[in-house]
Amino acid sequence: MSKLTRASKEVKKVIHPNVIRSIIRAGGATTGPPLGPTLGQRGIPIAKFVTDFNNLTKDIKPGVPLPTRIHIDGKKFSIQIMEPATSFLIKQAAGIKRGKRPTDPLEAGWITHKHVYEIAKVKIEQESVKIRSVSLEDLCQSIAVQCDRMGVIIKREINSDEYEEFLKAHDEMEANYQKEKEEKLLEAKKKLAKKLLKESR
């Protein structure tokens, strides 16, 4: 076999990583894509992974997105489940589903300084944070920066009635946004249909 042929075969060889990183919802692992086929290609028993993951997360609120690392050794695997992402914890604390869009006239939501502190206490227990020796104060500052990026306002105190009114206004804003989006999509479809009809004549 020539050196060129050997080199060509080496180039075509697929090298798989030993760790697969994914975000899986608590109790929501399935054999379907995108993770199922990826594990199948590695010879990992998908049904066993699904059972193991869902058992490991059975005591966590269903649907919580969990950053997960799957360590692979041949056809064996181990599962490392991390704490939910900071952005998820912020949205949970604010009672919102998403951050602020650049075009939104309102901020995404509000949380208190106590919320920031409680989120920091959760994050500081993560192994990835422990090995970096990050202080609680630094974590609070990092969370505050992320809140700013997401359009979440941090307040000393929040009046529940006032916040309820804010969330109602936010829901109305979101409904108007979705309505305008659908109208624009419909208009675009009409224009495309007219163009296709004109070209077909």
C-alpha beads as a LAMMPS data file, in Angstrom:
LAMMPS data file: protein, C-alpha beads

201 atoms
200 bonds

1 atom types
1 bond types

-500.0 500.0 xlo xhi
-500.0 500.0 ylo yhi
-500.0 500.0 zlo zhi

Masses

1 110.0

Atoms # bond

1 1 1 0.000 0.000 0.000
2 1 1 1.444 3.365 -1.023
3 1 1 1.990 6.207 1.438
4 1 1 -0.613 8.265 -0.441
5 1 1 -3.269 5.528 -0.058
6 1 1 -2.516 5.133 3.659
7 1 1 -2.716 8.903 4.158
8 1 1 -6.024 9.027 2.292
9 1 1 -7.513 6.364 4.569
10 1 1 -6.303 8.195 7.664
11 1 1 -7.961 11.409 6.482
12 1 1 -11.270 9.594 5.940
13 1 1 -11.188 8.032 9.421
14 1 1 -13.726 9.684 11.751
15 1 1 -12.378 10.578 15.170
16 1 1 -15.102 10.758 17.816
17 1 1 -14.673 12.801 20.996
18 1 1 -14.636 10.957 24.328
19 1 1 -17.119 13.424 25.799
20 1 1 -20.448 14.420 24.270
21 1 1 -21.926 17.668 25.574
22 1 1 -25.649 18.228 25.325
23 1 1 -28.574 19.908 27.050
24 1 1 -31.307 17.437 27.971
25 1 1 -34.538 18.177 29.802
26 1 1 -35.045 16.428 33.124
27 1 1 -36.931 13.192 32.582
28 1 1 -37.012 13.905 28.864
29 1 1 -34.264 11.748 27.342
30 1 1 -35.492 9.822 24.294
31 1 1 -34.025 7.509 21.677
32 1 1 -34.810 10.043 18.957
33 1 1 -32.613 12.741 17.405
34 1 1 -30.439 14.587 17.895
35 1 1 -28.809 12.616 20.709
36 1 1 -30.077 9.104 19.913
37 1 1 -28.387 8.743 16.504
38 1 1 -25.183 10.323 17.864
39 1 1 -24.943 7.735 20.633
40 1 1 -25.944 4.960 18.229
41 1 1 -23.001 5.807 15.970
42 1 1 -20.717 5.281 18.950
43 1 1 -22.203 1.864 19.732
44 1 1 -23.771 3.112 22.963
45 1 1 -26.970 1.270 24.019
46 1 1 -29.423 4.128 23.565
47 1 1 -32.289 2.578 25.533
48 1 1 -30.006 2.092 28.551
49 1 1 -28.810 5.692 28.350
50 1 1 -32.420 6.941 28.233
51 1 1 -33.355 4.821 31.262
52 1 1 -30.270 5.859 33.236
53 1 1 -30.655 9.573 32.506
54 1 1 -34.363 9.671 33.280
55 1 1 -33.770 7.781 36.542
56 1 1 -30.995 10.194 37.537
57 1 1 -33.280 13.187 36.942
58 1 1 -36.532 11.759 38.318
59 1 1 -36.362 13.993 41.419
60 1 1 -35.842 17.166 39.355
61 1 1 -38.784 19.159 38.032
62 1 1 -39.667 17.635 34.634
63 1 1 -38.601 19.741 31.689
64 1 1 -35.734 21.604 33.372
65 1 1 -32.919 21.879 30.777
66 1 1 -29.785 20.266 32.201
67 1 1 -26.302 20.675 30.692
68 1 1 -25.063 17.092 30.424
69 1 1 -21.726 15.476 29.668
70 1 1 -21.655 11.880 28.467
71 1 1 -18.229 10.326 29.027
72 1 1 -17.588 7.461 26.618
73 1 1 -15.127 4.598 27.045
74 1 1 -15.561 2.087 24.228
75 1 1 -19.201 1.016 24.451
76 1 1 -19.490 2.037 28.087
77 1 1 -20.640 5.451 29.264
78 1 1 -21.108 7.564 32.372
79 1 1 -23.404 10.541 32.760
80 1 1 -22.393 13.831 34.387
81 1 1 -25.327 16.165 34.992
82 1 1 -24.604 19.840 35.647
83 1 1 -26.754 22.495 37.264
84 1 1 -29.157 24.360 34.964
85 1 1 -27.663 27.267 32.997
86 1 1 -27.612 30.672 34.686
87 1 1 -29.973 32.094 32.064
88 1 1 -32.560 29.420 32.908
89 1 1 -32.351 30.202 36.630
90 1 1 -32.763 33.918 35.915
91 1 1 -35.845 33.269 33.761
92 1 1 -37.290 31.007 36.441
93 1 1 -36.762 33.663 39.114
94 1 1 -38.367 36.333 36.912
95 1 1 -41.218 34.078 35.801
96 1 1 -40.474 34.650 32.112
97 1 1 -39.830 32.431 29.085
98 1 1 -37.177 34.448 27.247
99 1 1 -34.886 37.434 27.400
100 1 1 -35.430 40.838 25.801
101 1 1 -35.341 41.245 22.032
102 1 1 -33.497 44.321 20.689
103 1 1 -36.818 45.634 19.350
104 1 1 -38.836 45.079 22.542
105 1 1 -40.104 48.333 24.109
106 1 1 -40.239 46.703 27.564
107 1 1 -37.586 44.951 29.619
108 1 1 -37.910 41.154 29.875
109 1 1 -38.630 40.991 33.599
110 1 1 -37.525 41.838 37.134
111 1 1 -35.724 39.984 39.909
112 1 1 -34.413 41.071 43.304
113 1 1 -30.915 41.195 44.786
114 1 1 -31.954 38.187 46.883
115 1 1 -32.714 36.239 43.694
116 1 1 -29.218 37.013 42.410
117 1 1 -27.710 35.803 45.679
118 1 1 -29.753 32.582 45.655
119 1 1 -28.775 31.846 42.036
120 1 1 -25.119 32.449 42.922
121 1 1 -25.393 29.981 45.837
122 1 1 -26.682 27.325 43.414
123 1 1 -23.959 27.979 40.830
124 1 1 -21.084 28.043 43.325
125 1 1 -21.732 24.366 44.125
126 1 1 -20.943 23.363 40.532
127 1 1 -17.647 21.538 40.062
128 1 1 -16.732 23.779 37.121
129 1 1 -17.039 26.795 39.421
130 1 1 -15.312 25.197 42.422
131 1 1 -12.147 24.380 40.475
132 1 1 -11.853 28.042 39.430
133 1 1 -12.142 29.269 43.038
134 1 1 -14.728 31.892 42.063
135 1 1 -16.040 33.917 44.996
136 1 1 -19.749 34.370 45.731
137 1 1 -19.348 38.104 45.108
138 1 1 -17.795 37.508 41.678
139 1 1 -20.629 35.138 40.804
140 1 1 -23.224 37.722 41.824
141 1 1 -21.536 40.288 39.572
142 1 1 -21.447 37.786 36.687
143 1 1 -25.159 37.042 37.150
144 1 1 -25.929 40.770 37.206
145 1 1 -24.092 41.192 33.886
146 1 1 -26.100 38.339 32.369
147 1 1 -29.330 39.883 33.653
148 1 1 -28.405 43.110 31.880
149 1 1 -27.766 41.231 28.625
150 1 1 -31.121 39.465 28.942
151 1 1 -32.985 42.680 29.709
152 1 1 -33.851 41.589 33.258
153 1 1 -33.887 44.429 35.793
154 1 1 -32.516 43.821 39.303
155 1 1 -34.429 45.635 42.062
156 1 1 -34.065 45.829 45.820
157 1 1 -37.726 44.912 46.270
158 1 1 -40.598 44.024 43.938
159 1 1 -44.227 44.865 44.563
160 1 1 -46.191 41.756 43.521
161 1 1 -49.206 43.711 42.210
162 1 1 -46.970 46.061 40.226
163 1 1 -45.043 43.143 38.736
164 1 1 -48.249 41.345 37.826
165 1 1 -49.355 44.408 35.867
166 1 1 -45.958 44.525 34.173
167 1 1 -46.215 40.857 33.132
168 1 1 -49.690 41.469 31.700
169 1 1 -48.324 44.373 29.623
170 1 1 -45.442 42.137 28.561
171 1 1 -47.860 39.388 27.459
172 1 1 -49.785 41.942 25.374
173 1 1 -46.530 43.109 23.808
174 1 1 -45.610 39.516 22.965
175 1 1 -49.064 38.849 21.466
176 1 1 -48.734 41.942 19.252
177 1 1 -45.237 40.869 18.205
178 1 1 -46.437 37.399 17.202
179 1 1 -49.425 38.879 15.362
180 1 1 -47.194 41.247 13.362
181 1 1 -44.803 38.391 12.647
182 1 1 -47.616 36.219 11.275
183 1 1 -48.974 39.115 9.195
184 1 1 -45.537 39.751 7.674
185 1 1 -45.119 36.052 6.922
186 1 1 -48.541 35.901 5.284
187 1 1 -47.756 38.989 3.204
188 1 1 -44.446 37.470 2.113
189 1 1 -46.226 34.264 1.066
190 1 1 -48.762 36.252 -0.956
191 1 1 -45.996 38.157 -2.748
192 1 1 -44.176 34.908 -3.521
193 1 1 -47.371 33.307 -4.834
194 1 1 -48.013 36.307 -7.125
195 1 1 -44.445 36.189 -8.389
196 1 1 -44.625 32.455 -9.139
197 1 1 -47.979 32.878 -10.874
198 1 1 -46.632 35.714 -13.008
199 1 1 -43.528 33.698 -14.002
200 1 1 -45.645 30.656 -14.936
201 1 1 -47.663 32.607 -17.525

Bonds

1 1 1 2
2 1 2 3
3 1 3 4
4 1 4 5
5 1 5 6
6 1 6 7
7 1 7 8
8 1 8 9
9 1 9 10
10 1 10 11
11 1 11 12
12 1 12 13
13 1 13 14
14 1 14 15
15 1 15 16
16 1 16 17
17 1 17 18
18 1 18 19
19 1 19 20
20 1 20 21
21 1 21 22
22 1 22 23
23 1 23 24
24 1 24 25
25 1 25 26
26 1 26 27
27 1 27 28
28 1 28 29
29 1 29 30
30 1 30 31
31 1 31 32
32 1 32 33
33 1 33 34
34 1 34 35
35 1 35 36
36 1 36 37
37 1 37 38
38 1 38 39
39 1 39 40
40 1 40 41
41 1 41 42
42 1 42 43
43 1 43 44
44 1 44 45
45 1 45 46
46 1 46 47
47 1 47 48
48 1 48 49
49 1 49 50
50 1 50 51
51 1 51 52
52 1 52 53
53 1 53 54
54 1 54 55
55 1 55 56
56 1 56 57
57 1 57 58
58 1 58 59
59 1 59 60
60 1 60 61
61 1 61 62
62 1 62 63
63 1 63 64
64 1 64 65
65 1 65 66
66 1 66 67
67 1 67 68
68 1 68 69
69 1 69 70
70 1 70 71
71 1 71 72
72 1 72 73
73 1 73 74
74 1 74 75
75 1 75 76
76 1 76 77
77 1 77 78
78 1 78 79
79 1 79 80
80 1 80 81
81 1 81 82
82 1 82 83
83 1 83 84
84 1 84 85
85 1 85 86
86 1 86 87
87 1 87 88
88 1 88 89
89 1 89 90
90 1 90 91
91 1 91 92
92 1 92 93
93 1 93 94
94 1 94 95
95 1 95 96
96 1 96 97
97 1 97 98
98 1 98 99
99 1 99 100
100 1 100 101
101 1 101 102
102 1 102 103
103 1 103 104
104 1 104 105
105 1 105 106
106 1 106 107
107 1 107 108
108 1 108 109
109 1 109 110
110 1 110 111
111 1 111 112
112 1 112 113
113 1 113 114
114 1 114 115
115 1 115 116
116 1 116 117
117 1 117 118
118 1 118 119
119 1 119 120
120 1 120 121
121 1 121 122
122 1 122 123
123 1 123 124
124 1 124 125
125 1 125 126
126 1 126 127
127 1 127 128
128 1 128 129
129 1 129 130
130 1 130 131
131 1 131 132
132 1 132 133
133 1 133 134
134 1 134 135
135 1 135 136
136 1 136 137
137 1 137 138
138 1 138 139
139 1 139 140
140 1 140 141
141 1 141 142
142 1 142 143
143 1 143 144
144 1 144 145
145 1 145 146
146 1 146 147
147 1 147 148
148 1 148 149
149 1 149 150
150 1 150 151
151 1 151 152
152 1 152 153
153 1 153 154
154 1 154 155
155 1 155 156
156 1 156 157
157 1 157 158
158 1 158 159
159 1 159 160
160 1 160 161
161 1 161 162
162 1 162 163
163 1 163 164
164 1 164 165
165 1 165 166
166 1 166 167
167 1 167 168
168 1 168 169
169 1 169 170
170 1 170 171
171 1 171 172
172 1 172 173
173 1 173 174
174 1 174 175
175 1 175 176
176 1 176 177
177 1 177 178
178 1 178 179
179 1 179 180
180 1 180 181
181 1 181 182
182 1 182 183
183 1 183 184
184 1 184 185
185 1 185 186
186 1 186 187
187 1 187 188
188 1 188 189
189 1 189 190
190 1 190 191
191 1 191 192
192 1 192 193
193 1 193 194
194 1 194 195
195 1 195 196
196 1 196 197
197 1 197 198
198 1 198 199
199 1 199 200
200 1 200 201
